[in-house]
Amino acid sequence: MAHDFDRITERRGTESNKWRKYDPDVLPLWVADMDFASPPPVVRALRERVEHGVFGYGPPLEQVTELHELVAARLERLYRWRVAPEAVVLLPGVIPGFNVACRMLAAPGDGVLLQVPLYPPILRVPGNCGLAADTADLARGPDGRYVPDWEAFEAAVGPRTRVFLLCNPHNPVGRAFRREELERMAAICLGRGLAIVADEIHGDLVFSGHRHTPIASLAPEVAERTITLLAPSKTWNLAGLKCGLAVIPDAALRARFHAARADLVQTVNILGHTAAVAAYRHGEAWLAELLGYLEANRDFVVDFVARSLPGVRVAAPDATYLAWLDCRDAGPAAADPYTFFLGKARVALNDGRTFGRGGQGFVRLNFACPRATLAEALGRMRRALAAA
Ligand SMILES: Cc1ncc(COP(=O)(O)O)c(C=O)c1O
């Protein structure tokens, strides 16, 4: 039976970060979770596990579980990327994963290569780990689509640079990098002796006409020096259950990762494990329906912006449920669109400035909500611009 993504679920009063941060009259379209209930088989599995009533420790990190097997089988099915179940490493999230990985791959004073604008917790990695940020701007075409600026990419790699922290699909610009682009990034990294940490958490949320390619799946010599991070959390809306995964095919690199995380970053909690197993086993049909709904929402946003938000521009994202709105020509909203839309439209977006260089004059809009919520938010933004 088709899932009802139009259904509005009240999230206030559930300790949701998205829905508790702002005043009750504000519509929140910011932090990257979805306003949809998770797939029924996931909810059922959690209910059964909760009914059991005993929540002692789960399996130790060194043990392969059904979750490891499911993830390895799925990577082979989707990408023909063969990894041993042992290569899958459980984590409480992707953010701790890329922090541990960078801390272990680079020493204080070394550099980490980043493509900006970029998801704020990735931007914080250099500060967290005592590293220098070697940033390469993405290039923005006249149609608003971003592509790697190869000159900037190569120039950002200096003698101190040790690791490239890739975000693919890219948050906030919504690109699912093409195979040729990834091949060129990988060739530069291999040529310059960099390790790769690939945040691929949005890899399941790719729209028609585009594909996700895990960078490590390109070739064994790329896989050997790559730590890939993924999760069921964006895909099936499980972020609060704190379940992330690293895929580290190289045994020596994996052992170093385990040593670096030991006793600091533990495993996934037992309910996150239960939900992840159910999602990977039974979640594909729901995901296919979700992608249809999100793609229609994406098209709705792009069309609405073009017709009804004068001065605002957006390129249709290849992937993610995030739209990166360029408001630099939007008259009264141009200087500070975040404050303008929050104050005048009562719509909470993410402030582009928090995404680093290239984010000034932009906001990020999360369209993973029922269409009625999205239409209401965009309507408020239209009226705010018209009234200003
Ligand atoms: C690119 C990216 N990485 C990581 C995360 C968060 O990962 P986690 O909640 O598993 O730590 C997000 C959430 O928005 C994200 O967009």
The ligand as an SDF file (V2000), in Angstrom:
LIG
                    3D

 16 16  0  0  0  0  0  0  0  0999 V2000
   26.5450   15.6730    5.0380 C   0  0  0  0  0  0  0  0  0  0  0  0
   26.0680   15.2430    6.3920 C   0  0  0  0  0  0  0  0  0  0  0  0
   26.8550   14.4770    7.1740 N   0  0  0  0  0  0  0  0  0  0  0  0
   26.4740   14.0710    8.3910 C   0  0  0  0  0  0  0  0  0  0  0  0
   25.2520   14.4270    8.9130 C   0  0  0  0  0  0  0  0  0  0  0  0
   24.8440   13.9990   10.2870 C   0  0  0  0  0  0  0  0  0  0  0  0
   25.2640   12.7110   10.5780 O   0  0  0  0  0  0  0  0  0  0  0  0
   24.9550   11.9940   11.9560 P   0  0  0  0  0  0  0  0  0  0  0  0
   23.6560   12.5040   12.4720 O   0  0  0  0  0  0  0  0  0  0  0  0
   24.9350   10.5470   11.5920 O   0  0  0  0  0  0  0  0  0  0  0  0
   26.1160   12.3100   12.8650 O   0  0  0  0  0  0  0  0  0  0  0  0
   24.3900   15.2300    8.1350 C   0  0  0  0  0  0  0  0  0  0  0  0
   23.0940   15.6570    8.6740 C   0  0  0  0  0  0  0  0  0  0  0  0
   22.5130   16.6030    8.2280 O   0  0  0  0  0  0  0  0  0  0  0  0
   24.8150   15.6400    6.8530 C   0  0  0  0  0  0  0  0  0  0  0  0
   24.0330   16.4030    6.0760 O   0  0  0  0  0  0  0  0  0  0  0  0
  1  2  1  0
  2  3  1  0
  2 15  2  0
  3  4  2  0
  4  5  1  0
  5  6  1  0
  5 12  2  0
  6  7  1  0
  7  8  1  0
  8  9  2  0
  8 10  1  0
  8 11  1  0
 12 13  1  0
 12 15  1  0
 13 14  2  0
 15 16  1  0
M  END
$$$$
